């Protein structure tokens, strides 16, 4: 039977206590972790997106669109997906600290913004890739987000002229199997699973957390999730405030 806490200070105190006991906790995070840093959640995108883009984000972030409308894909990608001004918030910073202190084994994230690494986390499994890696399909050369921003139109590899594609899992593409397996392993071996900032409805989130066989599951999310029913503790509050301990 799960217990729900709505007060952020109470949530922080409960999280602090659980993490202090944990030796290999895993944090599974989604878009809500990044929205606290000002990064828009394109999955819950509203009409704003349509004001000067002719297609909905789900279309523009599809594999087929990347192939057929590469220049328009990059217009959207540069303007909406790369947010270099964003900085880690309290949740990112606390997770990095918990890893340094030996309580947290890994972060598994659906986000592509690199904020966990910027905060100092080392073991980060990026299920959907990262805007910070953009790979030449010809020779495999890797370019940072800054390079993509500095090149208008369709970016071409400086070494071979090949088309550069973001190392981001687009709709219609498979997840990287190595990342998926590493995430499963981390979750399976975890003694505490904290799920944060995700509605857990996007594949493969719901499936992945089912590998957890440890002691306690905590959900930190403003809105209800399918995991609430089986979680030991649900913190229905702001995620950055819940990690303020
Ligand atoms: Zn190349």
Boltz pocket constraint, residues with backbone or C-beta under 6 A from the ligand:
constraints:
  - pocket:
      binder: B
      contacts: [[A, 136], [A, 137], [A, 138], [A, 139], [A, 140], [A, 141], [A, 157], [A, 158], [A, 159], [A, 160], [A, 161], [A, 162]]
      max_distance: 6.0
